[in-house]
């Protein structure tokens, strides 16, 4: 487990390089910087439970890449949803569509946050970190069957909670 001095050293050593790396994926410095900042916050918060089987540098680059790819996916989904809503209605302007997308995003996040902590962690690792069930099972020291059962329960719950939004939630790769 890293202490504060080691963490600060890791941050200072890799922060700028990770932001530049993220910017290559996102073509947006501010978005890349936000992703790297969030990555370091999560890294610090989970430092006691993280099982890094490679160098810290390799882990950070891999996590940055995954977070950038998830952000790209999320932006694509938001655009597809906005295009779908605009096409279906024909009367929405960009402001209304953005508000609707943000409202749906908020409903999805709220539903995810209602999941029991362990189930939520498994769901987020699968859907937002892009980890396979076997990787999740290894990292959390669970059986693959437990991960499968928890994911099934999470998806069932989210389907129920988002039943009025199922068509749009599909775009978010949740259901």
MARBAVO-377233 format. One record per atom (N, C-alpha, C): residue number from 0; residue in one letter; x, y, z. Coordinates in nm, 4 decimals, decimal comma, always signed. Example, Ala and Ser with C-alpha at 12.3 -4.5 7.8 and 13.67 -1.06 7.14 Angstrom:
BEGIN
n|res|xx|yy|zz
0|A|+1,3190|-0,5690|+0,7800
0|A|+1,2300|-0,4500|+0,7800
0|A|+1,3200|-0,3300|+0,7800
1|S|+1,2850|-0,2250|+0,7080
1|S|+1,3670|-0,1060|+0,7140
1|S|+1,2900|+0,0030|+0,7870
This chain:
BEGIN
n|res|xx|yy|zz
0|X|+0,0845|-0,1176|+0,0000
0|X|+0,0000|+0,0000|+0,0000
0|X|+0,0891|+0,1240|+0,0000
1|X|+0,0533|+0,2184|-0,0850
1|X|+0,1310|+0,3414|-0,0972
1|X|+0,1048|+0,4362|+0,0184
2|X|+0,2094|+0,5039|+0,0648
2|X|+0,1885|+0,6109|+0,1608
2|X|+0,1754|+0,7412|+0,0820
3|X|+0,1473|+0,8496|+0,1513
3|X|+0,1222|+0,9771|+0,0857
3|X|+0,2430|+1,0269|+0,0063
4|X|+0,3614|+1,0115|+0,0606
4|X|+0,4828|+1,0575|-0,0078
4|X|+0,5027|+0,9798|-0,1379
5|X|+0,4840|+0,8484|-0,1344
5|X|+0,4979|+0,7664|-0,2552
5|X|+0,3914|+0,8037|-0,3586
6|X|+0,2696|+0,8287|-0,3096
6|X|+0,1614|+0,8670|-0,3999
6|X|+0,1923|+1,0010|-0,4670
7|X|+0,2365|+1,0980|-0,3892
7|X|+0,2709|+1,2288|-0,4453
7|X|+0,3817|+1,2151|-0,5486
8|X|+0,4787|+1,1338|-0,5199
8|X|+0,5881|+1,1112|-0,6131
8|X|+0,5367|+1,0497|-0,7434
9|X|+0,4499|+0,9513|-0,7311
9|X|+0,3892|+0,8865|-0,8481
9|X|+0,3085|+0,9880|-0,9290
10|X|+0,2334|+1,0708|-0,8592
10|X|+0,1527|+1,1742|-0,9242
10|X|+0,2421|+1,2715|-1,0018
11|X|+0,3421|+1,3242|-0,9353
11|X|+0,4310|+1,4213|-0,9993
11|X|+0,5062|+1,3599|-1,1170
12|X|+0,5428|+1,2360|-1,1057
12|X|+0,6192|+1,1678|-1,2089
12|X|+0,5359|+1,1407|-1,3342
13|X|+0,4095|+1,1054|-1,3181
13|X|+0,3306|+1,0566|-1,4311
13|X|+0,2146|+1,1457|-1,4751
14|X|+0,1746|+1,2436|-1,3954
14|X|+0,0545|+1,3217|-1,4242
14|X|+0,0559|+1,3837|-1,5647
15|X|+0,1566|+1,4638|-1,5941
15|X|+0,1611|+1,5343|-1,7232
15|X|+0,1657|+1,4358|-1,8399
16|X|+0,2425|+1,3300|-1,8236
16|X|+0,2543|+1,2293|-1,9284
16|X|+0,1198|+1,1586|-1,9520
17|X|+0,0464|+1,1308|-1,8448
17|X|-0,0842|+1,0656|-1,8571
17|X|-0,1862|+1,1580|-1,9231
18|X|-0,1801|+1,2861|-1,8906
18|X|-0,2715|+1,3817|-1,9538
18|X|-0,2444|+1,3886|-2,1040
19|X|-0,1186|+1,3959|-2,1428
19|X|-0,0847|+1,3976|-2,2862
19|X|-0,1308|+1,2681|-2,3539
20|X|-0,1124|+1,1565|-2,2856
20|X|-0,1563|+1,0275|-2,3378
20|X|-0,3085|+1,0266|-2,3562
21|X|-0,3810|+1,0736|-2,2570
21|X|-0,5270|+1,0795|-2,2654
21|X|-0,5744|+1,1742|-2,3738
22|X|-0,4995|+1,2827|-2,3923
22|X|-0,5353|+1,3814|-2,4945
22|X|-0,5269|+1,3209|-2,6352
23|X|-0,4376|+1,2254|-2,6545
23|X|-0,4278|+1,1592|-2,7843
23|X|-0,5561|+1,0841|-2,8170
24|X|-0,6223|+1,0303|-2,7159
24|X|-0,7482|+0,9592|-2,7363
24|X|-0,8649|+1,0562|-2,7532
25|X|-0,8665|+1,1590|-2,6698
25|X|-0,9837|+1,2452|-2,6619
25|X|-0,9744|+1,3728|-2,7453
26|X|-0,8547|+1,4110|-2,7847
26|X|-0,8334|+1,5362|-2,8579
26|X|-0,8899|+1,6551|-2,7796
27|X|-0,8878|+1,6459|-2,6485
27|X|-0,9400|+1,7522|-2,5626
27|X|-0,8581|+1,7523|-2,4337
28|X|-0,7757|+1,8532|-2,4186
28|X|-0,6861|+1,8593|-2,3031
28|X|-0,7630|+1,8586|-2,1715
29|X|-0,8682|+1,9410|-2,1617
29|X|-0,9436|+1,9512|-2,0367
29|X|-1,0084|+1,8178|-1,9990
30|X|-1,0652|+1,7497|-2,0974
30|X|-1,1278|+1,6197|-2,0698
30|X|-1,0223|+1,5184|-2,0257
31|X|-0,9075|+1,5192|-2,0918
31|X|-0,7996|+1,4268|-2,0547
31|X|-0,7508|+1,4572|-1,9133
32|X|-0,7376|+1,5833|-1,8821
32|X|-0,6923|+1,6226|-1,7488
32|X|-0,7928|+1,5784|-1,6414
33|X|-0,9202|+1,5942|-1,6703
33|X|-1,0237|+1,5521|-1,5748
33|X|-1,0193|+1,4009|-1,5531
34|X|-1,0012|+1,3271|-1,6605
34|X|-0,9938|+1,1812|-1,6487
34|X|-0,8739|+1,1408|-1,5636
35|X|-0,7592|+1,2008|-1,5870
35|X|-0,6388|+1,1654|-1,5110
35|X|-0,6550|+1,2058|-1,3642
36|X|-0,7145|+1,3213|-1,3393
36|X|-0,7374|+1,3628|-1,2010
36|X|-0,8293|+1,2641|-1,1297
37|X|-0,9376|+1,2250|-1,1968
37|X|-1,0294|+1,1274|-1,1379
37|X|-0,9607|+0,9932|-1,1159
38|X|-0,8756|+0,9567|-1,2088
38|X|-0,8012|+0,8318|-1,1970
38|X|-0,7146|+0,8330|-1,0705
39|X|-0,6435|+0,9416|-1,0470
39|X|-0,5584|+0,9494|-0,9280
39|X|-0,6414|+0,9518|-0,7993
40|X|-0,7568|+1,0167|-0,8043
40|X|-0,8444|+1,0166|-0,6862
40|X|-0,8882|+0,8739|-0,6549
41|X|-0,9349|+0,8006|-0,7568
41|X|-0,9771|+0,6614|-0,7368
41|X|-0,8589|+0,5757|-0,6918
42|X|-0,7437|+0,6007|-0,7508
42|X|-0,6224|+0,5264|-0,7151
42|X|-0,5929|+0,5441|-0,5665
43|X|-0,6005|+0,6679|-0,5185
43|X|-0,5721|+0,6960|-0,3777
43|X|-0,6792|+0,6337|-0,2879
44|X|-0,8056|+0,6516|-0,3257
44|X|-0,9146|+0,5993|-0,2436
44|X|-0,9112|+0,4463|-0,2340
45|X|-0,8690|+0,3801|-0,3387
45|X|-0,8694|+0,2334|-0,3422
45|X|-0,7313|+0,1723|-0,3210
46|X|-0,6353|+0,2520|-0,2761
46|X|-0,4971|+0,2050|-0,2653
46|X|-0,4832|+0,0824|-0,1761
47|X|-0,5715|+0,0669|-0,0802
47|X|-0,5630|-0,0465|+0,0105
47|X|-0,6164|-0,1757|-0,0485
48|X|-0,7016|-0,1650|-0,1496
48|X|-0,7634|-0,2847|-0,2067
48|X|-0,7147|-0,3159|-0,3472
49|X|-0,6448|-0,2229|-0,4092
49|X|-0,5945|-0,2466|-0,5452
49|X|-0,4891|-0,3554|-0,5445
50|X|-0,4998|-0,4422|-0,6420
50|X|-0,3985|-0,5467|-0,6589
50|X|-0,3332|-0,5227|-0,7942
51|X|-0,2233|-0,4541|-0,7914
51|X|-0,1533|-0,4192|-0,9146
51|X|-0,0476|-0,5252|-0,9402
52|X|-0,0649|-0,5964|-1,0507
52|X|+0,0260|-0,7057|-1,0840
52|X|+0,1292|-0,6641|-1,1888
53|X|+0,1412|-0,5362|-1,2083
53|X|+0,2371|-0,4805|-1,3032
53|X|+0,2967|-0,3561|-1,2378
54|X|+0,3727|-0,2801|-1,3102
54|X|+0,4275|-0,1577|-1,2515
54|X|+0,3147|-0,0559|-1,2339
55|X|+0,3348|+0,0369|-1,1407
55|X|+0,2356|+0,1426|-1,1214
55|X|+0,2164|+0,2212|-1,2507
56|X|+0,3250|+0,2466|-1,3213
56|X|+0,3185|+0,3217|-1,4473
56|X|+0,2304|+0,2486|-1,5484
57|X|+0,2524|+0,1199|-1,5652
57|X|+0,1726|+0,0414|-1,6600
57|X|+0,0261|+0,0413|-1,6180
58|X|+0,0005|+0,0272|-1,4894
58|X|-0,1364|+0,0290|-1,4391
58|X|-0,2025|+0,1628|-1,4707
59|X|-0,1333|+0,2726|-1,4428
59|X|-0,1900|+0,4058|-1,4656
59|X|-0,2182|+0,4309|-1,6133
60|X|-0,1274|+0,3884|-1,7003
60|X|-0,1497|+0,4065|-1,8439
60|X|-0,2673|+0,3217|-1,8918
61|X|-0,2753|+0,2003|-1,8428
61|X|-0,3858|+0,1123|-1,8805
61|X|-0,5188|+0,1702|-1,8317
62|X|-0,5210|+0,2166|-1,7094
62|X|-0,6429|+0,2756|-1,6529
62|X|-0,6817|+0,4033|-1,7275
63|X|-0,5835|+0,4837|-1,7658
63|X|-0,6116|+0,6058|-1,8416
63|X|-0,6709|+0,5703|-1,9773
64|X|-0,6105|+0,4734|-2,0443
64|X|-0,6627|+0,4301|-2,1749
64|X|-0,8074|+0,3818|-2,1612
65|X|-0,8331|+0,2976|-2,0620
65|X|-0,9683|+0,2457|-2,0428
65|X|-1,0680|+0,3575|-2,0124
66|X|-1,0296|+0,4517|-1,9280
66|X|-1,1178|+0,5628|-1,8943
66|X|-1,1448|+0,6497|-2,0168
67|X|-1,0436|+0,6717|-2,0995
67|X|-1,0616|+0,7502|-2,2223
67|X|-1,1544|+0,6781|-2,3195
68|X|-1,1352|+0,5479|-2,3339
68|X|-1,2223|+0,4707|-2,4233
68|X|-1,3660|+0,4712|-2,3722
69|X|-1,3835|+0,4627|-2,2412
69|X|-1,5180|+0,4713|-2,1846
69|X|-1,5797|+0,6083|-2,2088
70|X|-1,4988|+0,7126|-2,1981
70|X|-1,5488|+0,8488|-2,2234
70|X|-1,5894|+0,8636|-2,3697
71|X|-1,5100|+0,8098|-2,4601
71|X|-1,5433|+0,8145|-2,6029
71|X|-1,6753|+0,7413|-2,6266
72|X|-1,6890|+0,6235|-2,5660
72|X|-1,8127|+0,5459|-2,5778
72|X|-1,9309|+0,6267|-2,5241
73|X|-1,9108|+0,6876|-2,4082
73|X|-2,0168|+0,7654|-2,3446
73|X|-2,0578|+0,8833|-2,4325
74|X|-1,9611|+0,9535|-2,4878
74|X|-1,9920|+1,0672|-2,5756
74|X|-2,0662|+1,0208|-2,7007
75|X|-2,0258|+0,9059|-2,7548
75|X|-2,0929|+0,8503|-2,8726
75|X|-2,2377|+0,8157|-2,8392
76|X|-2,2569|+0,7556|-2,7228
76|X|-2,3913|+0,7192|-2,6797
76|X|-2,4770|+0,8442|-2,6630
77|X|-2,4212|+0,9465|-2,5996
77|X|-2,4958|+1,0713|-2,5822
77|X|-2,5348|+1,1308|-2,7167
78|X|-2,4425|+1,1258|-2,8119
78|X|-2,4711|+1,1801|-2,9443
78|X|-2,5784|+1,0975|-3,0136
79|X|-2,5675|+0,9637|-3,0064
79|X|-2,6680|+0,8775|-3,0685
79|X|-2,8048|+0,9007|-3,0059
80|X|-2,8079|+0,9146|-2,8755
80|X|-2,9345|+0,9408|-2,8071
80|X|-2,9909|+1,0751|-2,8524
81|X|-2,9044|+1,1763|-2,8551
81|X|-2,9495|+1,3086|-2,8981
81|X|-3,0004|+1,3040|-3,0417
82|X|-2,9300|+1,2324|-3,1285
82|X|-2,9737|+1,2192|-3,2673
82|X|-3,1078|+1,1473|-3,2753
83|X|-3,1239|+1,0423|-3,1935
83|X|-3,2489|+0,9666|-3,1930
83|X|-3,3647|+1,0532|-3,1462
84|X|-3,3447|+1,1265|-3,0387
84|X|-3,4503|+1,2126|-2,9858
84|X|-3,4829|+1,3220|-3,0861
85|X|-3,3810|+1,3820|-3,1432
85|X|-3,4022|+1,4889|-3,2405
85|X|-3,4754|+1,4356|-3,3627
86|X|-3,4350|+1,3190|-3,4096
86|X|-3,4993|+1,2590|-3,5262
86|X|-3,6440|+1,2237|-3,4953
87|X|-3,6682|+1,1640|-3,3788
87|X|-3,8023|+1,1198|-3,3426
87|X|-3,8978|+1,2372|-3,3263
88|X|-3,8501|+1,3440|-3,2696
88|X|-3,9377|+1,4573|-3,2421
88|X|-3,9279|+1,5640|-3,3497
89|X|-3,8086|+1,5892|-3,3961
89|X|-3,7887|+1,6904|-3,4983
89|X|-3,8018|+1,8324|-3,4475
90|X|-3,8460|+1,8491|-3,3254
90|X|-3,8693|+1,9826|-3,2708
90|X|-3,7696|+2,0226|-3,1624
91|X|-3,6877|+1,9292|-3,1173
91|X|-3,5940|+1,9590|-3,0088
91|X|-3,4761|+2,0387|-3,0607
92|X|-3,4356|+2,1354|-2,9825
92|X|-3,3102|+2,2021|-3,0155
92|X|-3,2007|+2,1412|-2,9303
93|X|-3,0784|+2,1791|-2,9550
93|X|-2,9650|+2,1162|-2,8866
93|X|-2,9705|+2,1326|-2,7355
94|X|-3,0220|+2,2447|-2,6866
94|X|-3,0271|+2,2685|-2,5427
94|X|-3,1220|+2,1702|-2,4767
95|X|-3,2408|+2,1532|-2,5341
95|X|-3,3382|+2,0610|-2,4771
95|X|-3,2827|+1,9191|-2,4802
96|X|-3,2224|+1,8803|-2,5919
96|X|-3,1682|+1,7461|-2,6055
96|X|-3,0595|+1,7216|-2,5029
97|X|-2,9719|+1,8169|-2,4838
97|X|-2,8651|+1,8034|-2,3854
97|X|-2,9233|+1,7870|-2,2459
98|X|-3,0271|+1,8632|-2,2149
98|X|-3,0922|+1,8515|-2,0843
98|X|-3,1513|+1,7121|-2,0680
99|X|-3,2159|+1,6597|-2,1715
99|X|-3,2759|+1,5270|-2,1646
99|X|-3,1684|+1,4195|-2,1477
100|X|-3,0589|+1,4315|-2,2217
100|X|-2,9500|+1,3347|-2,2093
100|X|-2,8923|+1,3405|-2,0691
101|X|-2,8732|+1,4605|-2,0179
101|X|-2,8203|+1,4750|-1,8824
101|X|-2,9173|+1,4181|-1,7790
102|X|-3,0474|+1,4363|-1,8017
102|X|-3,1479|+1,3816|-1,7103
102|X|-3,1433|+1,2288|-1,7115
103|X|-3,1353|+1,1700|-1,8301
103|X|-3,1252|+1,0240|-1,8401
103|X|-2,9968|+0,9756|-1,7739
104|X|-2,8873|+1,0442|-1,8003
104|X|-2,7592|+1,0085|-1,7398
104|X|-2,7708|+1,0114|-1,5868
105|X|-2,8377|+1,1117|-1,5349
105|X|-2,8571|+1,1244|-1,3906
105|X|-2,9415|+1,0090|-1,3368
106|X|-3,0479|+0,9721|-1,4078
106|X|-3,1330|+0,8607|-1,3643
106|X|-3,0553|+0,7290|-1,3627
107|X|-2,9716|+0,7100|-1,4635
107|X|-2,8906|+0,5888|-1,4689
107|X|-2,7913|+0,5854|-1,3534
108|X|-2,7237|+0,6976|-1,3304
108|X|-2,6271|+0,7031|-1,2196
108|X|-2,6955|+0,6799|-1,0850
109|X|-2,8149|+0,7382|-1,0672
109|X|-2,8880|+0,7188|-0,9421
109|X|-2,9256|+0,5718|-0,9239
110|X|-2,9710|+0,5082|-1,0311
110|X|-3,0077|+0,3665|-1,0229
110|X|-2,8854|+0,2817|-0,9884
111|X|-2,7725|+0,3115|-1,0514
111|X|-2,6493|+0,2372|-1,0225
111|X|-2,6081|+0,2575|-0,8767
112|X|-2,6212|+0,3810|-0,8278
112|X|-2,5826|+0,4101|-0,6892
112|X|-2,6718|+0,3420|-0,5868
113|X|-2,7907|+0,2961|-0,6276
113|X|-2,8814|+0,2260|-0,5372
113|X|-2,8435|+0,0788|-0,5202
114|X|-2,7549|+0,0298|-0,6068
114|X|-2,7113|-0,1095|-0,5966
114|X|-2,6319|-0,1299|-0,4673
115|X|-2,6416|-0,2493|-0,4078
115|X|-2,5546|-0,2782|-0,2919
115|X|-2,4078|-0,2585|-0,3323
116|X|-2,3262|-0,2170|-0,2382
116|X|-2,1883|-0,1747|-0,2666
116|X|-2,1084|-0,2761|-0,3473
117|X|-2,1084|-0,4021|-0,3065
117|X|-2,0316|-0,5044|-0,3776
117|X|-2,0821|-0,5250|-0,5189
118|X|-2,2134|-0,5305|-0,5345
118|X|-2,2749|-0,5489|-0,6665
118|X|-2,2435|-0,4292|-0,7563
119|X|-2,2511|-0,3097|-0,6974
119|X|-2,2211|-0,1878|-0,7728
119|X|-2,0758|-0,1909|-0,8213
120|X|-1,9851|-0,2310|-0,7342
120|X|-1,8431|-0,2357|-0,7707
120|X|-1,8217|-0,3322|-0,8874
121|X|-1,8841|-0,4493|-0,8799
121|X|-1,8722|-0,5484|-0,9878
121|X|-1,9300|-0,4917|-1,1170
122|X|-2,0463|-0,4297|-1,1086
122|X|-2,1106|-0,3722|-1,2272
122|X|-2,0217|-0,2645|-1,2908
123|X|-1,9695|-0,1745|-1,2096
123|X|-1,8858|-0,0658|-1,2620
123|X|-1,7566|-0,1202|-1,3233
124|X|-1,6990|-0,2209|-1,2603
124|X|-1,5764|-0,2796|-1,3138
124|X|-1,6031|-0,3427|-1,4505
125|X|-1,7194|-0,4033|-1,4656
125|X|-1,7536|-0,4666|-1,5922
125|X|-1,7892|-0,3642|-1,6987
126|X|-1,8816|-0,2764|-1,6663
126|X|-1,9359|-0,1868|-1,7681
126|X|-1,8522|-0,0616|-1,7936
127|X|-1,7869|-0,0100|-1,6914
127|X|-1,7160|+0,1164|-1,7080
127|X|-1,5650|+0,1029|-1,7113
128|X|-1,5128|-0,0050|-1,6560
128|X|-1,3695|-0,0284|-1,6650
128|X|-1,3375|-0,1311|-1,7716
129|X|-1,4411|-0,1958|-1,8244
129|X|-1,4240|-0,2904|-1,9340
129|X|-1,3578|-0,4216|-1,8947
130|X|-1,3643|-0,4574|-1,7673
130|X|-1,3009|-0,5810|-1,7228
130|X|-1,3921|-0,7006|-1,7502
131|X|-1,3307|-0,8126|-1,7796
131|X|-1,4035|-0,9375|-1,8002
131|X|-1,4365|-0,9975|-1,6641
132|X|-1,5380|-1,0846|-1,6610
132|X|-1,5798|-1,1448|-1,5348
132|X|-1,4634|-1,2136|-1,4642
133|X|-1,3802|-1,2827|-1,5409
133|X|-1,2664|-1,3532|-1,4810
133|X|-1,1706|-1,2536|-1,4143
134|X|-1,1460|-1,1400|-1,4797
134|X|-1,0575|-1,0379|-1,4228
134|X|-1,1164|-0,9802|-1,2945
135|X|-1,2481|-0,9566|-1,2960
135|X|-1,3153|-0,9040|-1,1767
135|X|-1,3058|-1,0060|-1,0630
136|X|-1,3330|-1,1314|-1,0957
136|X|-1,3275|-1,2377|-0,9943
136|X|-1,1883|-1,2455|-0,9321
137|X|-1,0864|-1,2378|-1,0154
137|X|-0,9490|-1,2441|-0,9658
137|X|-0,9184|-1,1242|-0,8767
138|X|-0,9528|-1,0047|-0,9232
138|X|-0,9208|-0,8840|-0,8476
138|X|-0,9947|-0,8777|-0,7141
139|X|-1,1203|-0,9226|-0,7127
139|X|-1,1997|-0,9154|-0,5901
139|X|-1,1956|-1,0447|-0,5086
140|X|-1,1183|-1,1424|-0,5572
140|X|-1,1062|-1,2714|-0,4908
140|X|-1,2427|-1,3377|-0,4715
141|X|-1,3185|-1,3433|-0,5829
141|X|-1,4501|-1,4067|-0,5855
141|X|-1,4488|-1,5143|-0,6920
142|X|-1,5502|-1,5992|-0,6899
142|X|-1,5629|-1,6967|-0,7981
142|X|-1,6262|-1,6274|-0,9185
143|X|-1,5997|-1,6812|-1,0354
143|X|-1,6596|-1,6256|-1,1566
143|X|-1,8111|-1,6361|-1,1477
144|X|-1,8611|-1,7440|-1,0907
144|X|-2,0059|-1,7633|-1,0760
144|X|-2,0670|-1,6534|-0,9900
145|X|-1,9974|-1,6129|-0,8844
145|X|-2,0469|-1,5039|-0,7992
145|X|-2,0545|-1,3746|-0,8789
146|X|-1,9520|-1,3473|-0,9576
146|X|-1,9514|-1,2263|-1,0409
146|X|-2,0679|-1,2326|-1,1395
147|X|-2,0879|-1,3476|-1,2037
147|X|-2,1986|-1,3633|-1,2988
147|X|-2,3334|-1,3393|-1,2305
148|X|-2,3510|-1,3980|-1,1119
148|X|-2,4769|-1,3807|-1,0382
148|X|-2,4997|-1,2355|-0,9984
149|X|-2,3948|-1,1690|-0,9516
149|X|-2,4067|-1,0291|-0,9117
149|X|-2,4385|-0,9389|-1,0316
150|X|-2,3763|-0,9678|-1,1452
150|X|-2,4057|-0,8905|-1,2668
150|X|-2,5498|-0,9134|-1,3113
151|X|-2,5946|-1,0381|-1,3061
151|X|-2,7330|-1,0681|-1,3426
151|X|-2,8310|-0,9939|-1,2535
152|X|-2,8044|-0,9932|-1,1234
152|X|-2,8914|-0,9217|-1,0291
152|X|-2,8877|-0,7710|-1,0543
153|X|-2,7693|-0,7177|-1,0833
153|X|-2,7566|-0,5741|-1,1104
153|X|-2,8361|-0,5360|-1,2344
154|X|-2,8225|-0,6133|-1,3397
154|X|-2,8917|-0,5833|-1,4649
154|X|-3,0426|-0,5951|-1,4468
155|X|-3,0868|-0,6975|-1,3738
155|X|-3,2297|-0,7152|-1,3478
155|X|-3,2840|-0,5935|-1,2723
156|X|-3,2118|-0,5492|-1,1708
156|X|-3,2539|-0,4333|-1,0930
156|X|-3,2591|-0,3074|-1,1805
157|X|-3,1549|-0,2866|-1,2598
157|X|-3,1502|-0,1668|-1,3437
157|X|-3,2605|-0,1679|-1,4493
158|X|-3,2895|-0,2843|-1,5049
158|X|-3,4013|-0,2947|-1,6001
158|X|-3,5307|-0,2503|-1,5346
159|X|-3,5498|-0,2969|-1,4125
159|X|-3,6712|-0,2623|-1,3392
159|X|-3,6769|-0,1119|-1,3091
160|X|-3,5683|-0,0575|-1,2605
160|X|-3,5630|+0,0835|-1,2240
160|X|-3,5735|+0,1763|-1,3453
161|X|-3,5225|+0,1306|-1,4580
161|X|-3,5174|+0,2149|-1,5778
161|X|-3,6164|+0,1680|-1,6850
162|X|-3,7211|+0,0962|-1,6424
162|X|-3,8130|+0,0369|-1,7395
162|X|-3,8746|+0,1401|-1,8330
163|X|-3,8960|+0,2622|-1,7862
163|X|-3,9520|+0,3659|-1,8724
163|X|-3,8490|+0,4204|-1,9707
164|X|-3,7235|+0,3850|-1,9488
164|X|-3,6151|+0,4375|-2,0312
164|X|-3,5369|+0,3259|-2,0991
165|X|-3,5909|+0,2049|-2,1006
165|X|-3,5160|+0,0895|-2,1492
165|X|-3,4578|+0,1136|-2,2875
166|X|-3,5363|+0,1708|-2,3786
166|X|-3,4871|+0,1951|-2,5143
166|X|-3,3599|+0,2793|-2,5113
167|X|-3,3606|+0,3831|-2,4296
167|X|-3,2463|+0,4731|-2,4261
167|X|-3,1336|+0,4179|-2,3401
168|X|-3,1694|+0,3428|-2,2361
168|X|-3,0667|+0,2852|-2,1490
168|X|-2,9837|+0,1814|-2,2246
169|X|-3,0430|+0,1184|-2,3261
169|X|-2,9689|+0,0233|-2,4070
169|X|-2,8470|+0,0912|-2,4680
170|X|-2,8640|+0,2165|-2,5061
170|X|-2,7535|+0,2908|-2,5626
170|X|-2,6381|+0,3064|-2,4633
171|X|-2,6706|+0,3014|-2,3361
171|X|-2,5683|+0,3172|-2,2337
171|X|-2,5055|+0,1825|-2,1973
172|X|-2,5388|+0,0776|-2,2692
172|X|-2,4822|-0,0561|-2,2520
172|X|-2,5082|-0,1128|-2,1140
173|X|-2,6183|-0,0739|-2,0538
173|X|-2,6484|-0,1212|-1,9202
173|X|-2,7346|-0,2459|-1,9275
174|X|-2,8316|-0,2438|-2,0136
174|X|-2,9310|-0,3504|-2,0131
174|X|-2,9106|-0,4398|-2,1340
